[in-house]
Amino acid sequence: MKKFKNIPFNKFDTIGNELNYLRDAINLGHISGDGIFTKKCNELLEDELQVKKCMLTTSCTHALELSALLLEIDREDEIIVPSFTFSSTANSFVLHGAKPIFIDIRSDTLNMDQDLIEPLITKKTKAIVPVHYGGVGSEMDKICKIAKENNIHVIEDNAHGLFAKYKGKYLGTFGTFSTQSFHETKNFTCGEGGALLINDQSFIERAGNIMDKGTNRQQFLNGLVDKYSWIDYGSSYRPSELLSAFLYAQLEKHKQIQKKRKSIWDKYFSNLFEWAKNNNVALPVVPKHCESSYHLFYLIMPNRKIRDFFINKLKENNIMALFHYIPLHNSKMSVRVGWDKTSCPISISSSERLVRLPIYHSLADEEIEFIINTILNVKF
């Protein structure tokens, strides 16, 4: 079996017109934000997803922070977030003084356990923030029902799940807001980038003001006021046209990219199924009512010792495999923000046993075969 010099965990790829569009943006003479390519990206996502408004941002983190500003999050508020997620999911609200209320995850999809939400709701609860882990939808029917009954907002952290679906409906279209990531590690990338999707018309105008550093610049450009000035909180959240140009080339090819990722995911699943069963290893679960974005392919090993052994075995064969999040409720920061409970056992167990395999567009068939054969030959 041929041994490869290096198979990284992730690799960004140019798929189509990335370099051409970068050149076009430069030749057009406008490389700051909110130019032609920014508008093209926003319009493509609005049309494909049928959301009321898309606003590109410099990161998914900034999109989450923007949602916190729009909901006027402050020190009296609580936000329900899964413990098994990236720090930004909580930190974006903590920055405005909110207290994160960490919730455990399901053992199958690793998404927020919807059956644990209601006991955590108090008069201070302002929002529920489900994370669609690996691009598989959280149980949005129940989450949205609970939110509606308690008059609280849903903000979908959809960093993993662009173009995935829950019961035939795109992820990111259920909550008041949703946030997207175009980081280098995501299915579609511009290096660093994100987007805020707004599903409630009443927030659109203010979101534009916040995006324009707290000014009413958009009203000025539309001829509604004779000058613009500082009227609200705001920040510099817009990506440059160079980032948007690169991203637009990726989004144009989103069906091709998704098809390739699905192909890799399916090869891992079908070829590793029996091995996993025989070695007490869990594979990803995609419920029948969900369509994945195929962002991640992971294995959940029997215990942490075997997980670390497995990662080292792959490393010996020049295959980079990684674990994932350290549960937020177990972090040093959780003490500082007032978290006083520790009962997220599935988050802890999953974190200690999970390992992610390489998956990216240019991963060649012979590399996939090598990864699979290497795993099949690992003996615990």
N, C-alpha and C positions, 0 to 999 in steps of 0.2 A: 504493500500500500504506500503510495507516494506521500511523503511528509512535506508539509508546507512550511515556509520560513516564518510566516506570521499571518494569523487570521484574527484581526481585531474584533472587539465586541461590537463596535459600530464604526461606520465610515460614511461620510456624506458623499453624495454622487451628483454630478451634473447629468440631467436627464434629457434636456432639449435645448431651449433657447437662452439659458442662463447668461452666457457670455455675450450673446447678441443683444439681449435686453439691457445688460449693464452698459454696453456701448451706446445703445439708443438713449438711455437716461443721461449719460454724459453729454452726448451730442445735442440733446434737447436743452441743455443748459440749466436744468433744475434738478439738484440732487438733495435738497432738503426735503422734509416730509410733505405729505399731502399733495403730491403731484400726480401725473398720469398713471403711473404704475401702482401707486397706493390706491387710487380710485378703482383701477382694474381688479386688484385683489379683493377689495371690499365688495365690489359688484358681483364678482364671481361667486363669493361665498354667500352673499345675500340671495342670489338667484338659485344656487344649488341647494342651499339649506332652507330657503324660504323663511329667513329671519327678517325682522323689521329693519335692523341696522347692524352692520358690521363696522368696527373701527379697529384698524391695525394699530398695534402698540409695539413698544420696543421689547416686550417680553410677556409671557403669561403672568409672571409676578406682577408686572405693572397693570395688566388687565384686572387682576384680583384687587390690587390697591385701588384702581379706578372704581370698581364695584363697591368697595368699602366707602369711598367718598360719596358715591351716588346714594347710598343708603344711610349716610350720615352716622356711621358707626362711631360710638364713643365709649367712655369708660363704664357706662351703665349696662352695656350690651354683652350678650353671650352668643357665641357662634358654635354650632355643632359640626365638628369635623372628624374624619377618621384619623385614628392615631397612625395608621399605616399609610403615610403619604409624605411628600416632600415638605420641607419646612415652610415654603412660600404659602401653602394652603392655609396655614394658621397665621404665619407671620404677617401677612398682608392686612389682617384684621387686628392683630396684636399691636401693630404700629399705631393704630388709632385708639388704643386703649381697651379693646374688647378682650374678654376672657374666652379662650378656647375651651370647649367642652368636648373632650376626646371620646370617641365612640369606637367600639371594637368592630372588626370586619367579619364577613362570612368566611367560612372555611373553604367554600368552593370557588367563588369568583374573586375573593379577596377585596370585594367592595364593602362599603358601609353596610352593616347589618340593619336593615330597615325595621326589624322587630325590636330593636333596642332604643329607637329614637324617642318614643313618647314619654318614657319615664325621665328623660333628660331635659324635657322642655319645661321652662319656668317663665315667669312674667318678663324676664330679661332676655329671653331668646329672640334674636333678631333674624337669624338665617340658618339654614341647613346647607352645608357645602359637600355634596356627594362628589367623590372622585371616581371616574370610570377607569378602574385599574386595567392596564394593558389594552385598553380599547374595547372592553366589554361593559355594557351598560349596567349601571346600578338599577335597583328596582324602583323605577321612577313613578310608577302608578301609585304605590303606597307612599313614597316620600312626598310627592306632590299633594296627595290627599291629606296627609298629616299637616303639611305646611298650610294648606288652604283652611283647614279646620281651626288652626291656631293663629291665623293671620300673620304668618311669617314668610320670609322670602326663601327661595331656592336659588343657589348660585352653583352652577355645574362647573367643577374643575375638569375640563375636558381636554387636558393637555395630551392625553394618550389617544383620544377617541374621535378625531375628525373623520367624518364620512362613515362612521359606524352607526348602527341603528338599534333601537329598542322598540320592539313590537311594530316594526315598519317605519318608525319615525326617527329622524336623525338625532343622535346625541347632540346636546348643545341647544336644543330647541324647546326644552321643557321648563327651564327655570326662568326667573325674572331676567337673569343674566347667565351667560356662560363664558368661559375663558379658554382660549386655545394657545398652544405653544408651537413655535417654529424654531425651536432650539436645534442645534446640530444633531442631537440624538433622536429627533422626532421623524415621523414618516415623511413630512414635507418641511423643508428648512430654508432659512436664509442666514444661518449661523446663530443669530440671536433675534428673536422676534416673537410676537404673540398677537392676539386679537381679543377684543371684547365683543360678544354678540349680545344684542339687546332685543328682548322679546316683548318688552312693555313700552309702548309708544311714548308714554308720559316721561320717560327718562332720557329720551334722545337729545333734546335741545340742551339740557344741562350737561350731558356727557360731552357734547361738542365744546361747551364753554370750558369744562375742566381740561379737555385735551388741548385747548388753546391757552394754556397757562392761566386759566381763570378769567379770560377776557371774552367779550362778546364779538370776537372777530368774525365769526360766521355770519352773524346778523349784519355786520358792516359790509361784508363781501356780497351779501344778498340784497343790499340796498335798503335794509330795514332801519338802520341808524346811520347818522352822518359821520360818526367816528366810533372807534371801539376803545374800551377801557377795562380796567380790572373790576370784575363784578362778583367773583366767586373764588373758592379754593381751586387750585389747579396745579399742573406740573407739566413737564416735557415728556410726554408719552409717545409721540409720533416717531416712527422709524424713518430713516432716510430713504430717498427714492432708490438708492443703490440696493438696499436690502429688499425693498418692495419689488424691484425689477427681477432680482434673483428668485424671490418667492413666487412671483407670478408665473415664471417658467415652470416651476415645480407644480403649482396648483393646476396649470393647464394639463399636466400629465398625471393627474391624481388617479385616474382609473388604471393607467399602466402601472403606476407605483404600487397601488393596492393589490393588483393582480399578482405582481411579483412577490410581494410580502406574503400573500395568502399561499402562494405556491411553496415558499420556503417553510411556512408554518405547517402546512399540510404534510410536507415530507418529514419534518421532525415528528409530528404527531403519529403518523401511520407507521413509521419505521421504529419508533421508540416505544410504542404502545405495549408490546409484549414484554420487552426488557423492563419497563417501568413497573408493570404488574408483578413481575417475578421478583423485583427488588424493593417492593414497598415504596415506590416513588410515585408521587402524584403529578399528573400532567394538567395543563390549564383546562378550565371548564368554561365552555361557552353555552349558556342555556339556549334551548331551541327558539325562544322568542327574541334572541339577540343576534345581531350580525356584527362581528368583530372588525376592528380596524387593523388587526394583526400587528399591533405595535410591538408586543413582546411575545417571546416564547420562553417559558420558564419551567423548571422542574422543582418540586418540593421534596427534598430528601428526607430520609427517616429521622435524622437528627443533625445537629450542627457539626459534630465531629466528622460524619460521613460527607456532609456538604463541603467542608473545608478540604477534606481528602480529595473529593471529586474535582473541585476547582483546581487543585494543584496537579492532579493527573492530566487535566486538559492543558494546563499551562506547560507541562513537560512536553506536550505535543504541539506547542506554539499556538494554542487556541485560547483566546481571552474570553473567559466567562466570569460574570460578576454576580455578587449578591445585590440586595437593593436596600430599601429604607430601614433605618433604625427607628422603631416606633417613637413618635413624638412625645408621648406621655412618659417615656423612660429617659428623656433627655434632660440635660442640666437646665435648659431654658424653661421647661415645663414648671419647675419649682418657682422660678422668677415670675411667671405669669399666673400663679395661683392655682395650678392644677393640684388637687388634693385627693385624687382617686387613682388606683393602680390596676383596675380590673379590665384589662384588655388582653386576655391571655392568648387569643388567636393571633392578634397582631404580633405579639412576642414570639410565639411558636413559628409563625410563617416567616418572620424576619430572619430567624436563626437557621431556617432550613432551605430557603429559596435561593435558586441560582438561575441566572438568565443566560441564554445562549445567543451567539451572534445572529443578527438578522438585519440585513440592509440590502439595498437594491442591486448592488454589483457583486453580491456573494454568489460565486460561481457554483455550478452543479457539482463539479469535482470537489470543491471545498465543502459543500454541504454533505456530500457522501463521506468525506474524510472525517468531518465532525461526528456524524452518526456512527460510523464504524469505530471511531475512537471511544465513543461512549459505550457502545455495545461490548467493548473489550475491557471496560473498567470493572474490576472485581472488588467488592466491598469486603 
